[in-house]
Amino acid sequence: MSVKPAAPSASFSGPFALGTLSAPDQASFPGLVVPEGRVLDLRSALGDPALTTRRLFERWDEVLPRLGTLAANGATGTAAGVDAWQPLEGLRVHAPVEPRQVFQSGANYRQHVIDLELAHRAPDDPRTPEAARAEIAEVMDRRAAEDLPYVFLGLPSAITGPYDDVVLPSWAEQPDWELELAVVVGRPAYRVSASQALAHVAGYTIANDLTDRATVFRRDMKAIGTDWLRSKNAPGFTPLGPWIVPAASIADPGDLRVTLKLNGETMQDESTEDMLFGIARLVSYASQTAQLLPGDLVLTGSPAGNGMHWGRLLRDGDVMDGSITGLGAQRTRCTSQGAS
C-alpha cells in the first residue's frame, strides 16, 4: 500500500507552538511555529547554539514571554531579522521533545476499560453482555471516586516522529493503537497536590501509545502480572507530535476530541471528558513517588475504540491518522519488520 506522507501543517490552537525540525541533510533544531506556516530556529533567535526543545522547558518561565513576542512579530512580519523565518513546507518534523521520563496512564478512560473488560471475558462467564457492561461500569465509577490512577513507565527510546513509519516487530501478534493526550512538564514537580499540578504543565501534544495486546500479560507466570516493557516499548511504538502547544492556548484540556482513523475509517472518536482521572490528578499522583522533570511526558490514557474492540489489529501497510483538538494531526504508516 503506497501512502503519501502527510505534509506538515501549522494547524493548532493559539499564536504559536513548538517543534523539532530539520532541513534535508541538516541537524535538527527547536522551532517556533506560527499558524501562517513559518518556522523560526530558536537556537539563533535565543542566542543558544546548543538549544533543544527540552532545554526550553528547563527555562520555561523565562522564555515563554519571549516566545510570545517572537511569534507576534513573526506573524506580522515586523520582527528584526524576519529573514530568519522559513516556510514549514519542506522541513522534516521530528518528535517535538526528547523526554528523560515517560509516565503512562493505563485504564484511564471509562468506556475504554469497559470495552477491554468485555473483550477479555472468560468464555464461561454466566453474565449477559449487558449485565457485564453494567457491572464493570459501576466498578469504574467507584474507582474514579475512591481509588488512585494507574501509572507506569515507558521508554524514551520508543518515541518516534509524527510522520515516521512504525515497524511492527515480527514477534508482535496483536499490535494495537492507543491515541492519547500527552502532557509536557514545564517545572520540576515533586509531591505536588492536584490543586498545584497544572502550574507544572507547560503544554500538550499527541501520542500514539502502541501496544502488543498478546504480550501485555505474562504467560509463563500469571502472578507477575503485566509486562509493559515488552508490550509497549519496541522502537517507534510511541509516535509523538507534531507540535507542543502551550497550556495557555488550550482552554479546557478536559474537553478535547481524540480521533484516530485507520485507513480513513474512524476507530477512536472520544472526548477527554471520559477520563476517570483528570490531568491534575495524574500529574499529582506521579509526583508523589517520582520527581517529574522539564520536558517529561505524562500520557493520559487512551479512549475507547482500540483494535481489540473492533477485532482488527494493525498490519503491514496500515495508515493511522491521529488528531486531537487544537494540537494538530499525525500520520504514521505501519510496516512489517524487514519490509522496505
C-alpha positions in Angstrom: 0.0 0.0 0.0 1.6 3.2 -1.1 0.8 6.2 1.0 1.8 9.8 0.6 3.3 11.1 3.8 1.2 13.9 5.4 2.6 17.3 4.8 3.5 19.2 8.0 0.6 21.6 8.9 0.6 24.5 11.3 -2.9 23.8 12.4 -3.1 24.2 16.2 -4.7 26.5 18.8 -3.1 29.7 19.8 -0.5 32.0 18.4 2.4 29.5 18.3 3.6 26.0 19.0 7.0 24.3 19.5 8.5 21.6 17.4 11.8 19.9 16.5 12.5 20.2 12.8 15.3 19.7 10.2 16.1 20.7 6.7 17.4 17.9 4.4 20.9 16.8 5.5 20.9 19.3 8.4 20.9 18.9 12.1 17.5 19.2 13.8 16.6 22.4 15.7 14.0 23.6 18.1 11.5 25.6 16.1 8.8 28.2 16.9 5.9 27.5 14.6 3.2 30.1 13.8 -0.2 29.4 12.1 0.9 31.2 9.0 3.1 28.2 8.3 6.5 29.7 9.1 9.2 28.4 11.5 11.9 30.3 13.5 15.1 28.5 14.5 15.2 29.2 18.2 18.9 28.5 18.5 19.7 31.8 16.8 16.7 33.7 18.0 17.5 33.0 21.6 21.3 33.0 21.2 22.0 29.4 22.3 23.6 27.2 19.6 23.1 24.1 21.8 19.4 24.8 22.5 17.0 21.9 22.3 13.2 21.8 22.9 13.8 20.1 26.3 16.2 22.9 27.4 13.4 25.4 26.5 11.3 23.7 29.1 14.1 23.9 31.7 13.9 27.7 31.2 10.1 27.8 30.6 9.2 30.6 32.9 12.0 32.8 31.5 11.5 32.0 27.8 7.7 31.8 27.5 7.1 35.6 27.3 9.9 35.9 24.7 8.4 33.2 22.6 5.1 35.1 22.6 6.8 38.2 21.4 8.8 36.4 18.7 5.6 34.8 17.5 3.7 38.1 17.4 6.4 39.8 15.4 6.8 36.9 13.1 3.1 36.8 12.3 3.1 40.4 11.3 6.5 40.3 9.6 7.7 43.3 11.7 10.5 41.5 13.5 14.0 42.4 13.1 15.7 39.5 11.4 12.4 38.5 9.7 14.5 36.6 7.1 15.3 34.1 9.8 11.8 32.7 9.4 11.5 29.9 6.9 8.5 28.1 5.4 7.4 24.9 7.2 7.0 23.2 3.9 10.0 21.1 3.0 11.1 20.6 6.6 11.1 17.2 8.4 9.1 17.2 11.6 10.6 15.1 14.4 9.2 14.1 17.8 8.9 17.6 19.4 10.8 16.7 22.6 13.2 14.1 23.9 12.0 13.5 27.5 14.0 11.9 30.2 11.0 10.1 31.6 7.7 9.0 30.2 4.9 8.3 32.6 2.0 6.4 31.1 -1.5 6.1 32.5 -3.4 2.9 31.9 -7.1 2.1 32.2 -8.0 5.8 32.4 -11.0 6.1 30.1 -14.2 4.8 31.4 -15.6 3.4 28.1 -12.2 2.1 27.0 -11.8 0.0 30.2 -15.4 -1.3 29.9 -14.8 -2.4 26.3 -11.4 -4.1 27.2 -13.0 -6.0 30.1 -15.8 -7.2 27.8 -13.3 -8.3 25.2 -11.4 -10.3 27.7 -14.4 -12.0 29.3 -14.0 -15.7 30.1 -15.9 -18.0 27.7 -17.8 -19.5 30.6 -18.8 -16.1 32.1 -22.5 -16.6 33.0 -23.4 -12.9 32.7 -25.1 -11.4 29.6 -23.0 -8.7 27.8 -25.5 -6.1 29.1 -25.2 -7.3 32.7 -21.4 -7.5 32.5 -21.2 -4.0 31.0 -23.4 -2.5 33.8 -21.3 -4.2 36.5 -18.0 -3.1 35.0 -19.4 0.5 34.6 -20.3 0.5 38.3 -16.7 -0.5 39.2 -15.3 2.2 37.0 -17.4 4.9 38.7 -16.4 3.7 42.1 -12.8 3.6 41.1 -12.9 7.2 39.8 -14.4 8.4 43.1 -12.4 6.3 45.6 -9.2 4.9 44.0 -5.9 6.0 42.6 -4.7 6.4 39.0 -2.7 3.6 37.4 0.7 4.9 36.2 3.7 3.0 34.8 6.9 4.0 33.0 7.6 4.0 29.2 10.9 4.2 27.5 12.0 7.4 25.6 13.6 5.1 23.0 10.1 4.1 21.9 9.4 7.6 20.7 9.4 8.4 17.0 8.2 11.3 14.9 4.6 12.1 14.0 5.0 11.2 10.3 7.6 8.4 10.6 6.8 4.8 9.7 6.2 2.4 12.6 7.9 -1.0 12.3 5.7 -3.8 13.7 8.1 -6.4 15.2 7.8 -9.9 14.0 7.0 -11.1 17.5 4.1 -8.7 18.0 1.0 -10.9 17.4 -1.7 -8.3 18.3 -0.3 -4.8 17.7 -2.9 -2.1 18.6 -3.3 1.6 18.5 -4.0 3.9 21.5 -4.2 7.6 20.7 -3.6 9.8 23.8 -3.3 13.4 25.0 0.2 13.8 26.3 1.1 16.4 29.0 4.6 18.1 28.8 6.1 19.1 32.1 7.5 22.6 32.4 8.5 22.9 36.0 10.0 20.2 38.2 7.2 18.6 40.2 7.7 16.5 43.4 4.9 15.7 45.8 2.6 18.4 44.4 -1.1 18.5 45.2 -3.7 18.2 42.5 -4.5 21.9 43.0 -0.9 22.8 42.3 -0.3 20.3 39.5 -1.4 22.3 36.4 1.1 25.0 37.3 3.8 22.5 36.4 2.3 21.8 32.9 4.0 23.6 30.0 1.9 22.3 27.2 0.2 19.4 25.4 0.9 17.2 22.4 -0.3 14.0 20.7 1.0 10.5 21.4 0.0 7.1 19.9 0.9 4.6 22.6 1.1 1.4 20.5 0.6 -1.9 22.4 1.0 -5.5 21.5 -2.0 -7.0 23.3 -0.6 -10.5 23.1 2.3 -9.7 25.4 0.5 -7.4 28.0 0.1 -10.3 30.4 2.9 -12.8 31.2 2.0 -16.3 30.1 4.8 -18.0 32.0 3.8 -16.8 35.4 0.4 -15.0 35.7 1.3 -13.8 39.2 3.9 -11.4 37.7 1.1 -9.5 36.0 1.5 -7.0 33.2 4.7 -6.8 31.1 4.7 -3.2 29.8 8.3 -3.3 28.8 7.7 -5.9 26.1 4.2 -4.9 25.0 4.7 -1.1 24.7 8.3 -0.2 24.2 9.5 -1.5 20.8 11.4 1.2 18.9 8.9 3.6 17.3 5.9 2.4 19.3 5.2 5.9 20.5 4.7 8.4 17.6 4.8 11.8 19.2 3.7 15.3 18.0 3.8 17.1 15.7 3.6 20.1 18.0 3.7 21.1 21.6 1.0 23.7 22.2 1.4 25.9 25.3 -1.1 25.1 28.1 -2.4 28.7 28.0 -3.6 28.1 24.4 -5.8 25.1 25.4 -8.9 26.4 27.1 -10.0 23.1 28.6 -7.8 20.0 28.2 -10.6 18.1 29.8 -12.8 18.6 26.8 -10.7 17.8 23.7 -11.7 15.4 20.9 -9.3 12.4 20.4 -9.7 10.9 17.0 -7.9 8.1 15.2 -8.6 6.9 11.7 -7.3 3.6 10.4 -7.0 3.7 6.6 -9.5 6.5 6.6 -12.1 4.8 8.8 -12.8 6.3 12.2 -11.9 4.0 15.1 -11.5 6.3 18.1 -13.5 9.4 18.5 -14.0 10.4 22.1 -13.7 13.4 24.4 -11.0 13.6 27.1 -14.1 14.3 29.3 -14.3 10.5 29.6 -11.1 10.3 31.7 -11.5 8.6 35.0 -8.7 10.7 36.5 -8.0 14.2 35.1 -4.7 15.7 34.2 -4.2 17.4 37.6 -4.8 14.1 39.5 -2.4 12.2 37.1 0.4 14.7 37.5 0.0 14.9 41.2 -0.2 11.1 41.6 3.0 10.5 39.6 4.8 13.2 41.5 4.1 11.6 44.9 6.7 8.9 44.0 8.9 10.4 41.3 10.3 13.8 40.5 8.9 15.0 37.2 11.4 16.9 35.2 11.1 19.6 32.5 10.3 18.0 29.1 9.0 14.8 30.7 5.7 13.4 29.3 2.6 12.2 31.2 0.5 10.2 28.8 -3.1 10.4 30.0 -4.6 7.1 28.6 -6.5 6.2 25.5 -10.2 6.3 24.9 -12.5 3.6 23.6 -12.1 2.3 20.0 -8.9 0.3 20.0 -8.3 -2.7 17.8 -9.3 -5.3 20.4 -12.7 -3.7 20.5 -13.1 -3.8 16.7 -11.5 -7.2 16.3 -9.0 -5.6 13.9 -5.3 -5.3 14.8 -2.6 -3.4 13.0 -0.8 -5.0 10.0 1.7 -4.1 7.3 0.5 -1.2 5.1 -2.0 0.3 7.6 -2.1 4.0 8.0 -3.1 5.7 11.2 -4.2 9.4 11.2 -4.5 10.8 14.7 -5.7 14.2 15.8 -6.6 16.0 19.0 -8.5 19.3 19.1 -6.1 22.2 18.9 -2.9 20.1 18.8 -2.7 19.2 15.1 -2.5 15.8 13.5 -0.1 13.0 12.9 0.1 10.3 10.2 2.0 7.0 10.6 2.3 4.0 8.3 2.8 0.5 9.6 5.5 -1.7 8.0 6.4 -5.3 8.9 9.8 -6.0 10.3 12.1 -6.5 7.3 9.8 -4.8 4.9 11.0 -1.8 2.9 
